[in-house]
């Protein structure tokens, strides 16, 4: 059976930050992690739209925390979603999470096949597939990269082995492009920033690279993400006093609330949690602050906009990359302002 790959979202199955330098072409050694993986495969009707397909893939990539996901066309034209896991997900849990997506698409649920895969050197393979990524002036690279950063770029070291974000997903790209546009508009040198649901903290640390006077809080409800964020600050030689990594469920931890108000808040999560914390986000935002939201499927953008409008926010700009939307908001009392940017065919502003 032949396959045509149409999209892939890769996150390494290794869950800890890796700092040991090695060549992506080097062979496996006793020190090289060899991770056993499990593959989940779901075959879907060829008539599904890309947006409907994204709903299924999000279950694997976000709700089930797959190490990697991809959607493909099989030889007969049907869609095939493949996901990799370090531990096999419970079949009843998978079925329960997929059930509402099947219902929304008017489809009868079909089973997901979960099988073990042979051990491979995923770290070496991932590094080979992780070249430096240029997103505006941000330059994201792994420690295996020997190419020097471009002049005037903002280089940020993020290891390919991390499971929390390495700059390849459209939501991360959208946030970084929004950040660059904000920095062009707002010339302040010292920012109080919050990276909510930080994962690797690529967004907040990127801002700190661009504006070294920034004071950053990186918050996540996953202790491994918090540890990874702190480690990323260290390997990027960022001053410890300027980065506070916090374990927090939303704004629950006092350390997150105490450092408010924030001039810039990133929240690259999912539409549901974003809606749930709308009032907390706006309460934590400075009077002339900026709020960047992502993790939003295109068809969810209006819902998120309305929820934040009810919390006294105004949309300043929208950026669409593939199936995903990034929103830039400001306090509504500031009134209407000119859009941040208008890249051809990808963004709109109000």
VEXTOR-967522 format. One record per residue (C-alpha): residue number from 1; residue in one letter; x, y, z. Coordinates in nm, 4 decimals, m for minus. Layout:
# residues N
{NUM,a,{X,Y,Z}}
...
This chain:
# residues 350
{1,x,{0.0000,0.0000,0.0000}}
{2,x,{0.1373,0.3415,m0.0928}}
{3,x,{0.0894,0.6578,0.1102}}
{4,x,{0.1002,1.0283,0.0350}}
{5,x,{0.1934,1.2274,0.3411}}
{6,x,{0.0066,1.5567,0.3741}}
{7,x,{0.0948,1.6828,0.7213}}
{8,x,{0.3042,1.5831,1.0182}}
{9,x,{0.3378,1.7116,1.3727}}
{10,x,{0.6518,1.5750,1.5392}}
{11,x,{0.7450,1.5784,1.9034}}
{12,x,{1.0167,1.3456,2.0227}}
{13,x,{0.9107,1.0456,2.2313}}
{14,x,{1.1919,1.1357,2.4695}}
{15,x,{1.0448,1.3505,2.7424}}
{16,x,{1.3461,1.5155,2.9034}}
{17,x,{1.5673,1.8010,2.7857}}
{18,x,{1.8819,1.6747,2.6142}}
{19,x,{2.1975,1.8822,2.6201}}
{20,x,{2.4634,1.6316,2.5130}}
{21,x,{2.6030,1.7344,2.1753}}
{22,x,{2.6249,1.4694,1.9052}}
{23,x,{2.6125,1.4471,1.5313}}
{24,x,{2.2758,1.3577,1.3794}}
{25,x,{2.4602,1.1139,1.1579}}
{26,x,{2.6321,0.9293,1.4430}}
{27,x,{2.5342,0.5703,1.5126}}
{28,x,{2.3614,0.4586,1.8286}}
{29,x,{2.5776,0.3951,2.1326}}
{30,x,{2.5057,0.2597,2.4817}}
{31,x,{2.4407,0.6241,2.5843}}
{32,x,{2.1896,0.6837,2.3048}}
{33,x,{1.8285,0.6465,2.4227}}
{34,x,{1.6482,0.3646,2.2423}}
{35,x,{1.2797,0.4138,2.3099}}
{36,x,{1.0091,0.1522,2.2587}}
{37,x,{0.7032,0.3068,2.0961}}
{38,x,{0.3426,0.2182,2.0254}}
{39,x,{0.1578,0.3161,1.7090}}
{40,x,{m0.2102,0.4075,1.6909}}
{41,x,{m0.3750,0.3992,1.3469}}
{42,x,{m0.7201,0.5342,1.2615}}
{43,x,{m0.8691,0.5086,0.9107}}
{44,x,{m1.1283,0.7737,0.8202}}
{45,x,{m1.3593,0.8584,0.5321}}
{46,x,{m1.1904,1.0306,0.2383}}
{47,x,{m1.4626,1.2986,0.2300}}
{48,x,{m1.3551,1.4555,0.5599}}
{49,x,{m1.2484,1.8182,0.5303}}
{50,x,{m0.9055,1.9291,0.6605}}
{51,x,{m1.0766,2.1040,0.9527}}
{52,x,{m1.2677,1.7864,1.0477}}
{53,x,{m0.9493,1.5837,1.0152}}
{54,x,{m0.7685,1.8284,1.2431}}
{55,x,{m1.0292,1.7588,1.5126}}
{56,x,{m0.9377,1.3894,1.5109}}
{57,x,{m0.5645,1.4589,1.5052}}
{58,x,{m0.5952,1.7025,1.7967}}
{59,x,{m0.7315,1.4206,2.0144}}
{60,x,{m0.4070,1.2304,1.9625}}
{61,x,{m0.1615,1.5212,1.9679}}
{62,x,{m0.3105,1.7251,2.2535}}
{63,x,{m0.5561,1.5246,2.4626}}
{64,x,{m0.3659,1.1945,2.4474}}
{65,x,{m0.0236,1.3658,2.4346}}
{66,x,{0.1156,1.1610,2.1457}}
{67,x,{0.4875,1.1861,2.0795}}
{68,x,{0.4173,1.2346,1.7080}}
{69,x,{0.1137,1.2521,1.4809}}
{70,x,{0.0593,1.2492,1.1047}}
{71,x,{m0.2347,1.2297,0.8663}}
{72,x,{m0.1952,1.0565,0.5321}}
{73,x,{m0.3889,0.9437,0.2275}}
{74,x,{m0.3792,0.5681,0.1799}}
{75,x,{m0.3752,0.3989,m0.1592}}
{76,x,{m0.7563,0.3975,m0.1774}}
{77,x,{m0.7967,0.7656,m0.0974}}
{78,x,{m0.9132,0.7317,0.2654}}
{79,x,{m0.7509,0.9351,0.5396}}
{80,x,{m0.5191,0.7587,0.7808}}
{81,x,{m0.4123,0.9157,1.1101}}
{82,x,{m0.1019,0.7704,1.2742}}
{83,x,{0.0187,0.8583,1.6226}}
{84,x,{0.3178,0.7393,1.8275}}
{85,x,{0.3169,0.6911,2.2059}}
{86,x,{0.5826,0.5974,2.4594}}
{87,x,{0.3128,0.4133,2.6563}}
{88,x,{0.0091,0.2503,2.4950}}
{89,x,{m0.3057,0.4575,2.5526}}
{90,x,{m0.6071,0.2786,2.6983}}
{91,x,{m0.8409,0.1792,2.4160}}
{92,x,{m1.1533,0.2809,2.6105}}
{93,x,{m1.0042,0.6248,2.6801}}
{94,x,{m0.9185,0.6703,2.3126}}
{95,x,{m1.2693,0.5687,2.2107}}
{96,x,{m1.4296,0.8049,2.4635}}
{97,x,{m1.2254,1.1048,2.3452}}
{98,x,{m1.2904,1.0326,1.9778}}
{99,x,{m1.6654,0.9719,2.0197}}
{100,x,{m1.7742,1.3391,2.0167}}
{101,x,{m1.5507,1.4092,1.7154}}
{102,x,{m1.7127,1.1219,1.5246}}
{103,x,{m2.0543,1.2568,1.6242}}
{104,x,{m1.9719,1.6100,1.5080}}
{105,x,{m1.8701,1.4702,1.1682}}
{106,x,{m2.1799,1.2489,1.1415}}
{107,x,{m1.9686,0.9315,1.1334}}
{108,x,{m2.0071,0.5958,1.3045}}
{109,x,{m1.7104,0.5382,1.5373}}
{110,x,{m1.4463,0.2946,1.4135}}
{111,x,{m1.1825,0.1243,1.6300}}
{112,x,{m0.8252,0.2470,1.6618}}
{113,x,{m0.5531,m0.0138,1.6091}}
{114,x,{m0.2718,0.0139,1.8678}}
{115,x,{0.0440,m0.1933,1.8061}}
{116,x,{0.4018,m0.1930,1.9424}}
{117,x,{0.6895,m0.0804,1.7192}}
{118,x,{1.0452,m0.2064,1.7115}}
{119,x,{1.2975,0.0013,1.9060}}
{120,x,{1.4773,0.2699,1.7056}}
{121,x,{1.7147,0.5578,1.7726}}
{122,x,{1.4425,0.8204,1.7675}}
{123,x,{1.6715,1.0947,1.9004}}
{124,x,{1.9140,1.0612,1.6077}}
{125,x,{1.6266,1.0472,1.3583}}
{126,x,{1.4553,1.3468,1.5130}}
{127,x,{1.7725,1.5539,1.5125}}
{128,x,{1.8308,1.4731,1.1482}}
{129,x,{1.4767,1.5979,1.0767}}
{130,x,{1.5183,1.9128,1.2904}}
{131,x,{1.7167,2.1703,1.0935}}
{132,x,{1.7304,2.5306,1.2164}}
{133,x,{1.3982,2.7082,1.1720}}
{134,x,{1.3782,3.0770,1.0828}}
{135,x,{1.0531,3.2449,1.1919}}
{136,x,{1.0908,3.6147,1.1227}}
{137,x,{1.3910,3.7193,1.3289}}
{138,x,{1.3598,3.4198,1.5610}}
{139,x,{1.6079,3.1429,1.4805}}
{140,x,{1.5246,2.8140,1.6538}}
{141,x,{1.7950,2.5477,1.6541}}
{142,x,{1.9130,2.2319,1.8321}}
{143,x,{2.2536,2.1714,1.9862}}
{144,x,{2.3462,1.9462,1.6926}}
{145,x,{2.3361,2.2471,1.4566}}
{146,x,{2.6773,2.3913,1.3707}}
{147,x,{2.5563,2.6658,1.1357}}
{148,x,{2.5962,3.0091,1.2988}}
{149,x,{2.2783,3.2130,1.3450}}
{150,x,{2.2004,3.4739,1.0799}}
{151,x,{2.3018,3.8330,1.1575}}
{152,x,{2.0393,4.0329,1.3497}}
{153,x,{1.8471,3.7143,1.4347}}
{154,x,{1.7235,3.6196,1.7816}}
{155,x,{1.8712,3.2688,1.8294}}
{156,x,{1.7064,3.0284,2.0717}}
{157,x,{1.8382,2.6810,2.1516}}
{158,x,{1.5566,2.4266,2.1866}}
{159,x,{1.6519,2.0607,2.1799}}
{160,x,{1.4917,1.8300,1.9259}}
{161,x,{1.4342,1.5761,2.2027}}
{162,x,{1.1802,1.7905,2.3840}}
{163,x,{0.8140,1.6932,2.3860}}
{164,x,{0.6828,2.0412,2.4602}}
{165,x,{0.7444,2.2505,2.1531}}
{166,x,{1.0364,2.3115,1.9216}}
{167,x,{0.8943,2.5720,1.6866}}
{168,x,{0.7612,2.3422,1.4161}}
{169,x,{0.3872,2.3627,1.4905}}
{170,x,{0.1784,2.6356,1.3213}}
{171,x,{0.0514,2.7575,1.6586}}
{172,x,{0.4068,2.8214,1.7812}}
{173,x,{0.4973,2.9920,1.4555}}
{174,x,{0.1871,3.2083,1.4783}}
{175,x,{0.2758,3.3225,1.8298}}
{176,x,{0.6363,3.4035,1.7371}}
{177,x,{0.5277,3.6012,1.4317}}
{178,x,{0.2776,3.7880,1.6463}}
{179,x,{0.5495,3.8617,1.9032}}
{180,x,{0.7793,4.0075,1.6381}}
{181,x,{0.4983,4.2255,1.5042}}
{182,x,{0.4191,4.3489,1.8562}}
{183,x,{0.7848,4.4348,1.9173}}
{184,x,{0.7905,4.6399,1.5970}}
{185,x,{0.4875,4.8354,1.7170}}
{186,x,{0.5665,4.8633,2.0875}}
{187,x,{0.9253,4.9775,2.1325}}
{188,x,{0.9542,4.9362,2.5086}}
{189,x,{1.2740,4.7557,2.6142}}
{190,x,{1.1569,4.6143,2.9474}}
{191,x,{0.8592,4.3796,2.9462}}
{192,x,{0.6772,4.1915,3.2173}}
{193,x,{0.5732,3.8740,3.0364}}
{194,x,{0.3817,3.5546,3.1103}}
{195,x,{0.4042,3.2339,2.9072}}
{196,x,{0.0883,3.0526,3.0218}}
{197,x,{0.0911,2.6789,2.9452}}
{198,x,{0.4543,2.7324,2.8571}}
{199,x,{0.5668,2.3807,2.7602}}
{200,x,{0.9284,2.4345,2.6512}}
{201,x,{0.8805,2.8116,2.7129}}
{202,x,{0.9893,2.8754,2.3552}}
{203,x,{0.7589,3.1790,2.3365}}
{204,x,{0.8598,3.3506,2.6571}}
{205,x,{1.2288,3.2718,2.6169}}
{206,x,{1.2144,3.3942,2.2586}}
{207,x,{1.0816,3.7256,2.3860}}
{208,x,{1.3604,3.7397,2.6430}}
{209,x,{1.6154,3.6817,2.3664}}
{210,x,{1.4631,3.9686,2.1677}}
{211,x,{1.4275,4.1992,2.4691}}
{212,x,{1.6884,4.1075,2.7347}}
{213,x,{1.5299,4.3460,2.9842}}
{214,x,{1.2195,4.1233,3.0060}}
{215,x,{1.1041,3.9663,3.3335}}
{216,x,{0.9379,3.6343,3.2469}}
{217,x,{0.7048,3.3971,3.4290}}
{218,x,{0.6716,3.0569,3.2566}}
{219,x,{0.3744,2.8621,3.3984}}
{220,x,{0.2456,2.5134,3.3240}}
{221,x,{0.0386,2.2495,3.5042}}
{222,x,{0.2912,1.9767,3.4080}}
{223,x,{0.6011,1.9548,3.6293}}
{224,x,{0.8052,1.8121,3.3414}}
{225,x,{0.7219,2.1177,3.1310}}
{226,x,{0.8224,2.3488,3.4166}}
{227,x,{1.1533,2.1630,3.4535}}
{228,x,{1.2098,2.1788,3.0780}}
{229,x,{1.1382,2.5521,3.0706}}
{230,x,{1.3925,2.6172,3.3463}}
{231,x,{1.6497,2.4005,3.1690}}
{232,x,{1.5939,2.5867,2.8431}}
{233,x,{1.6570,2.9161,3.0177}}
{234,x,{1.9840,2.7734,3.1514}}
{235,x,{2.1170,2.6351,2.8218}}
{236,x,{2.0355,2.9678,2.6546}}
{237,x,{2.2422,3.1502,2.9202}}
{238,x,{1.9500,3.3652,3.0308}}
{239,x,{1.9808,3.5289,3.3737}}
{240,x,{1.8037,3.3158,3.6390}}
{241,x,{1.6632,3.6273,3.8045}}
{242,x,{1.4742,3.7110,3.4854}}
{243,x,{1.2985,3.3736,3.4472}}
{244,x,{1.0567,3.2216,3.6975}}
{245,x,{0.9251,2.8744,3.6045}}
{246,x,{0.6087,2.7963,3.8013}}
{247,x,{0.3896,2.4876,3.8412}}
{248,x,{0.0382,2.6288,3.8233}}
{249,x,{m0.3089,2.5313,3.7100}}
{250,x,{m0.3871,2.8423,3.5122}}
{251,x,{m0.3593,3.1458,3.7389}}
{252,x,{m0.4028,2.9474,4.0605}}
{253,x,{m0.0460,2.9767,4.1905}}
{254,x,{0.0202,3.2999,4.3850}}
{255,x,{0.3537,3.3417,4.2036}}
{256,x,{0.1654,3.3903,3.8772}}
{257,x,{m0.0837,3.6388,4.0214}}
{258,x,{0.1745,3.8263,4.2296}}
{259,x,{0.3798,3.9263,3.9255}}
{260,x,{0.0817,4.0712,3.7388}}
{261,x,{m0.0002,4.2910,3.5610}}
{262,x,{0.1789,4.1635,3.2510}}
{263,x,{0.2663,4.3691,2.9450}}
{264,x,{0.2533,4.0590,2.7249}}
{265,x,{0.0836,3.7245,2.7842}}
{266,x,{0.1269,3.4201,2.5595}}
{267,x,{m0.1270,3.1380,2.5904}}
{268,x,{m0.0779,2.8646,2.3294}}
{269,x,{m0.3096,2.5991,2.4724}}
{270,x,{m0.6457,2.4841,2.3312}}
{271,x,{m0.9670,2.6733,2.2628}}
{272,x,{m1.1604,2.5239,2.5569}}
{273,x,{m0.9108,2.6146,2.8311}}
{274,x,{m0.8512,2.9531,2.6678}}
{275,x,{m1.2212,3.0329,2.6926}}
{276,x,{m1.2312,2.9130,3.0527}}
{277,x,{m0.9552,3.1490,3.1629}}
{278,x,{m1.0630,3.4563,2.9626}}
{279,x,{m1.1462,3.6726,3.2640}}
{280,x,{m0.8306,3.5679,3.4515}}
{281,x,{m0.6188,3.6523,3.1483}}
{282,x,{m0.7685,3.9972,3.1069}}
{283,x,{m0.7446,4.0657,3.4811}}
{284,x,{m0.3717,3.9857,3.4653}}
{285,x,{m0.3086,4.2012,3.1571}}
{286,x,{m0.1624,4.5491,3.1993}}
{287,x,{m0.3769,4.8472,3.0853}}
{288,x,{m0.1685,4.8818,2.7669}}
{289,x,{m0.0801,4.5132,2.7418}}
{290,x,{m0.0905,4.2558,2.4635}}
{291,x,{m0.2434,3.9075,2.4746}}
{292,x,{m0.1434,3.6398,2.2192}}
{293,x,{m0.3672,3.3322,2.2001}}
{294,x,{m0.3190,3.0182,1.9916}}
{295,x,{m0.3935,2.6476,1.9874}}
{296,x,{m0.7181,2.7512,1.8163}}
{297,x,{m0.8585,2.5668,1.5162}}
{298,x,{m0.9862,2.8066,1.2506}}
{299,x,{m1.3493,2.7101,1.3104}}
{300,x,{m1.3075,2.7843,1.6844}}
{301,x,{m1.1684,3.1359,1.6403}}
{302,x,{m1.5034,3.3187,1.6487}}
{303,x,{m1.6024,3.1360,1.9689}}
{304,x,{m1.2770,3.2430,2.1386}}
{305,x,{m1.3092,3.5996,2.0122}}
{306,x,{m1.6607,3.6294,2.1547}}
{307,x,{m1.5570,3.4899,2.4921}}
{308,x,{m1.2755,3.7428,2.5206}}
{309,x,{m1.4948,4.0263,2.3959}}
{310,x,{m1.7234,3.9467,2.6911}}
{311,x,{m1.4162,3.9816,2.9134}}
{312,x,{m1.3463,4.3344,2.7785}}
{313,x,{m1.0889,4.2451,2.5113}}
{314,x,{m1.0656,4.3699,2.1535}}
{315,x,{m0.9130,4.1733,1.8662}}
{316,x,{m0.6145,4.3561,1.7189}}
{317,x,{m0.4993,4.0951,1.4667}}
{318,x,{m0.5564,3.7409,1.3446}}
{319,x,{m0.3033,3.5139,1.1811}}
{320,x,{m0.4066,3.1910,1.0088}}
{321,x,{m0.1500,2.9219,0.9276}}
{322,x,{m0.3020,2.6068,0.7839}}
{323,x,{m0.5822,2.4862,1.0114}}
{324,x,{m0.4758,2.7053,1.3060}}
{325,x,{m0.5498,3.0625,1.4110}}
{326,x,{m0.3465,3.2942,1.6336}}
{327,x,{m0.5246,3.5931,1.7907}}
{328,x,{m0.3735,3.9146,1.9232}}
{329,x,{m0.5914,4.1049,2.1710}}
{330,x,{m0.5710,4.4223,2.3811}}
{331,x,{m0.7978,4.5768,2.6450}}
{332,x,{m1.1145,4.7055,2.4780}}
{333,x,{m1.0854,5.0430,2.6529}}
{334,x,{m0.7875,5.1233,2.4277}}
{335,x,{m1.0287,5.1417,2.1352}}
{336,x,{m0.9677,5.0421,1.7772}}
{337,x,{m0.6095,5.0415,1.6586}}
{338,x,{m0.4353,4.9771,1.3299}}
{339,x,{m0.3560,4.6148,1.2547}}
{340,x,{m0.0154,4.4734,1.3314}}
{341,x,{0.0498,4.3311,0.9878}}
{342,x,{m0.1184,4.1976,0.6801}}
{343,x,{0.0909,3.9188,0.5222}}
{344,x,{m0.0538,3.8226,0.1857}}
{345,x,{m0.3160,3.5537,0.2239}}
{346,x,{m0.2366,3.4604,0.5834}}
{347,x,{m0.3444,3.7305,0.8237}}
{348,x,{m0.6126,3.9834,0.8886}}
{349,x,{m0.6352,4.2687,1.1328}}
{350,x,{m0.9087,4.4809,1.2850}}
